[in-house]
């Protein structure tokens, strides 16, 4: 009898972890990811708190573990369409987008030079553009180019096909369907940042210098749209004053009623990025509660001891723009003193929360906030990490490792 | 044995355009007399791979050298039958992409890089795994609280046998004392009955779990797959063998007697959150002083937490616990009022829903504030709170004060390891066991022993249950990897292990002291006793050994020395200095690849050798390089210090420490100390590489050629 396989849905850090941990016990695992590369949200981060170390470092080890383990099969650009059967014997239907760029791409980059079409770059949260054929990011795994089929001119252009010396581009490629028999399924489909345009008074998307925390992460990253320089979007100048609005849409019945647990520490980290890069800059953080958990407390101490960073317990009510300076006028109440403040800063960062990704599969039940309710999952199907509740990277990895155990129990 | 080696040089991806491939082929044939040497314009396509496969089969090759792209790419394409040694010579990322094309120095670099690759291939063997005898697949779980019970149940469900050892006379730990627990079910607003009794009934159903209550660990010796466990149950010794260990000995409440500033011990009606839970469980929330009913309670959050005089960290559970206790106090007595004085209310995730529920109760009054004074008058406690949300000092009179105290980890020395490096787990800050707590949270420094639950970091029941499952998976994985003779994380799957030529050992103890994972025990005399299943294959012992007697079959003193010796050193009149660069293969090596991809240009005078960890660099390689005529040596490792990034914990620190000894050696050789330099580089700091290399070359050019060149 062939060995039972385990399916992991989602190739972010949690899914990667579940898949590798399962495979290193000795089981076969299939890991699918809807994007053309693995790494999910963390690969877009500049540094992790509290060590301020690059996520690539741990990812590199994980990718090496994947490369050397024949028990792991990866399908990128792939989603799950259907699940039938029951625990120990599920049949899943997977759908893979057309592989316009084949595995023999050598990342020589000639295609990109001749491609006439541009697309907004979701990797950098739309802050810059790439060509229609592009390398998702420099350390992308798998390391190969990909084509955005929504904008590619295909056979009306074919410039990339002509220039590719390695015959690695096939514009005729079609999507593929695959059926697999698996014994258990782990959903590690992760999260997306809350849509800040829904926060009326914050005027994100209206005033260019109002950005979100995930954008701040890209602005600070050496491989980001500004090559790691923290510049305000309206004029590409270094901001002198930056305000952070905590719980932007979080702990709020009209938006996300829950606390995402990571945004406070993330903003503290951003404040440290700013202080490191712009020693004169002043940072103001408006918060409800500073939720910096466990051993990260000394990270908070570090920020508190910085005289250029001001922590204000207070709620920001409105962000307006000074049309002359493009600076932002913040109206906020200091909860401790009751004093209403109105001040101008060069840039505002909205600390938006974690929203779980939903998968359109009948067998999964979600709560009103979109989180999977583990108790209602069918036997043999498991949910990892941020699909159940908002978690930071470390806690996600704990849970993802635990779900690896749940998954192998079903193969017995 | 001379290996039958095939060399395959790819000219694709600009390689053929930038360097003279025929000259490289001649080196393989003439200098190394390889079995064959093939050039191909697209080696990683089916045709190229086909040629290699055919040669392996027909020419019965022992080794293939693939001079093409980095070993980090096309890994599956360039993998062949297990017994063939595969060496990747990085001509693309680290030669042609970062040095000028058709340049004499680029060509020399390409040729030396190939020479090093072939020389290495000639001097290594494919590892034969160490597989111990009578390997056990059983798991020892220490601690019978919620974490230990969960671990045992989950491992049993996966088909493993478990020994569960608990100090006290019954299972359950702290969770036994709970009256209620925080909501775990949507919509997360109602308190729930503690889960622990269900768990205890569940564990009793498994016949593959042996439970030892009233038991302590007397000694643990051995290694993964072969741990010899000696326990004492009610004074009677018992022993068994286990494959791996989950350490779930939990936590202790912070000692409230130290909290004199909050009046604990001074006033009878000041209790801790743990004591509150006891009262509730007994259905008896009364004033300890006189047994009268309690009508008002004030909670002091962070009592001894987030406080450098006591516990500098946040224990994560105390806010939720106080909200829970406030709720049930109100449920017990509808007339009661509750005050909660906090620094910040920390209720992550779904607990926020419960917090909202509490805020709807007008009899529960919450404010940020600092308690500045507590006194007693007419059987009432008077609490003075400053810095409140009312911008003024307030006084609150209550019947009872509850101090929300935090968690401290249990002492991991309860493990009683009979190890050279101590009885317990090495500790990180605040006495929690060391781990790569972001990326690889379960990696303690004692292989096969996995800390879980509140021992590892402060956590509540839900987190502990999750944590138990994760640690148990790692324990199972360790058992299975050990059976295959493979290393566990981070060099998972590595079958090599250190081989010691003990006849030449001088008992200097450096290997036993420096191994970050405590893999070595020691005889009384100080001779190392290796435990291969504890080894994580970092090679730090290899780097430490002054007698050069520690080797891995595919990574040895000889393999690196032969690479060093393979480099052609121009004489001093050519004015072409040579700098040997040892790079950590986990972080610095990928950074060099990225520098290439970004076409960053740096001096072609460097010769790069990747090593398992920068701490695995042996001083003999440095003296080999100097006597060979290298003008300088650069060692590039990961960031050391408190926020270390070294995957083997202290490789970089050891390099710095050993550097001091090397300077003395240099002085004796009448060489300038600048000839050896250590740098720390993060994986995404590839932009720093040109500066690091070129600055160092400049220094070397300033001090002039190595005088040993001519000898």
Interface residues (C-beta under 8 A of the other chain):
Chain A: X20 X21 X24 X25 X26 X48 X50 X51 X52 X53 X54 X56 X57 X58 X60 X61 X64 X65 X67 X68 X69 X104 X106 X107 X108 X138 X139 X143 X165 X166 X221 X222 X223 X251 X257 X258 X259 X260 X261 X289 X290 X291 X292 X293 X294 X295 X296 X297 X298 X301 X313 X335 X336 X337 X338 X367 X368 X371 X373 X375 X389 X390 X391 X393 X394 X395 X397 X398 X399 X400 X401 X402 X403 X404 X405 X406 X408 X409 X412
Chain B: X12 X13 X14 X42 X44 X45 X69 X72 X73 X75 X76 X154 X157 X158 X159 X185 X186 X187 X306 X312 X313 X314 X315 X316 X344 X345 X346 X347 X348 X349 X350 X351 X352 X353 X356 X368 X387 X389 X391 X429 X430 X432 X436 X437 X438 X439 X440 X441 X442 X457 X458 X459 X463 X466 X467 X468 X469 X470 X471 X472 X473 X474 X476 X477 X480 X481 X484 X488 X489 X490 X492 X493 X586 X587 X590 X594 X597 X598 X638 X639 X643 X645 X647 X682 X683 X684 X685 X687
